[in-house]
């Protein structure tokens, strides 16, 4: 893959503030704006994922793709299990803000 294409993919994985995506919609973080911890932890059913769970899942795969594109050694995502990390026991707004930063 050429460096230009790789750089574009990396930029789209973590777009800068105010960046307009090609489809005109919001970025992932833009979609989460205004969602509090209670809303993020809510599950529409026992067999369904919450916003918080999906956010951590996307964070893991962004981490994995970035490492592969940059030819970095395999690392350890800070939350377990990696692909679908468990939510913290205490689901506060501070914990939600911290998890969104991944």
C-alpha positions as CSV (number, residue, x, y, z in Angstrom):
1,X,0.0,0.0,0.0
2,X,1.3,3.4,-0.9
3,X,2.2,5.8,1.9
4,X,-0.5,8.3,0.7
5,X,-3.2,5.7,0.9
6,X,-2.0,4.5,4.3
7,X,-1.8,8.0,5.6
8,X,-5.4,8.7,4.5
9,X,-6.6,5.6,6.2
10,X,-4.8,6.5,9.4
11,X,-6.3,10.1,9.2
12,X,-9.8,8.7,8.7
13,X,-9.4,6.3,11.7
14,X,-8.8,9.3,14.0
15,X,-10.0,12.4,12.2
16,X,-9.1,15.8,13.7
17,X,-11.7,18.0,15.4
18,X,-14.0,19.7,12.9
19,X,-13.1,17.3,10.1
20,X,-15.9,16.6,7.6
21,X,-16.0,12.9,6.5
22,X,-16.5,12.1,2.9
23,X,-20.1,10.9,3.5
24,X,-21.1,14.2,5.2
25,X,-22.1,12.5,8.5
26,X,-20.5,12.8,11.9
27,X,-17.4,11.0,13.1
28,X,-17.8,8.2,15.7
29,X,-16.9,10.6,18.5
30,X,-19.3,13.1,16.9
31,X,-22.1,10.5,17.2
32,X,-21.3,10.1,20.9
33,X,-21.6,13.8,21.7
34,X,-24.2,14.3,24.4
35,X,-24.5,10.6,25.3
36,X,-24.0,10.2,29.1
37,X,-22.9,7.1,30.9
38,X,-26.5,5.9,31.7
39,X,-27.5,6.1,28.1
40,X,-24.3,4.5,26.9
41,X,-24.7,1.5,29.3
42,X,-28.3,0.9,28.4
43,X,-28.9,-2.4,26.5
44,X,-32.1,-2.8,24.4
45,X,-32.1,-6.5,25.4
46,X,-29.9,-9.1,27.2
47,X,-28.5,-10.4,23.9
48,X,-27.9,-6.9,22.5
49,X,-24.9,-4.6,22.9
50,X,-24.9,-1.2,24.5
51,X,-23.5,2.0,22.9
52,X,-20.6,1.7,25.5
53,X,-19.9,-1.9,24.5
54,X,-19.8,-1.0,20.8
55,X,-17.7,2.0,21.4
56,X,-15.0,-0.2,23.2
57,X,-15.3,-2.8,20.4
58,X,-14.6,-0.1,17.8
59,X,-11.7,1.3,19.9
60,X,-10.1,-2.1,20.0
61,X,-10.3,-2.6,16.2
62,X,-9.1,0.9,15.6
63,X,-6.1,0.1,17.8
64,X,-5.5,-3.2,16.0
65,X,-5.8,-1.8,12.5
66,X,-3.5,1.2,13.4
67,X,-0.8,-1.2,14.7
68,X,-1.0,-3.3,11.6
69,X,-0.8,-0.3,9.2
70,X,2.2,1.1,11.0
71,X,4.0,-2.3,11.2
72,X,4.1,-2.0,15.0
73,X,4.6,-5.1,17.2
74,X,1.5,-6.7,18.5
75,X,0.5,-4.8,21.6
76,X,-1.9,-5.3,24.5
77,X,-5.1,-3.3,24.4
78,X,-5.6,-1.8,27.9
79,X,-9.0,-3.5,28.4
80,X,-10.0,-7.2,28.6
81,X,-11.2,-9.2,26.8
82,X,-9.7,-7.3,23.8
83,X,-12.4,-7.5,21.1
84,X,-15.4,-6.8,23.4
85,X,-13.9,-5.3,26.6
86,X,-16.0,-5.6,29.7
87,X,-17.7,-2.5,31.0
88,X,-16.4,-1.1,34.3
89,X,-18.3,-2.1,37.4
90,X,-18.9,1.5,38.3
91,X,-20.4,3.2,35.2
92,X,-19.9,6.8,35.9
93,X,-19.7,9.7,33.5
94,X,-15.9,9.9,34.3
95,X,-15.5,6.2,33.3
96,X,-17.5,6.7,30.1
97,X,-15.3,9.8,29.2
98,X,-12.1,7.7,29.8
99,X,-13.4,4.8,27.7
100,X,-14.3,7.2,24.8
101,X,-10.7,8.3,24.8
102,X,-9.5,4.9,23.6
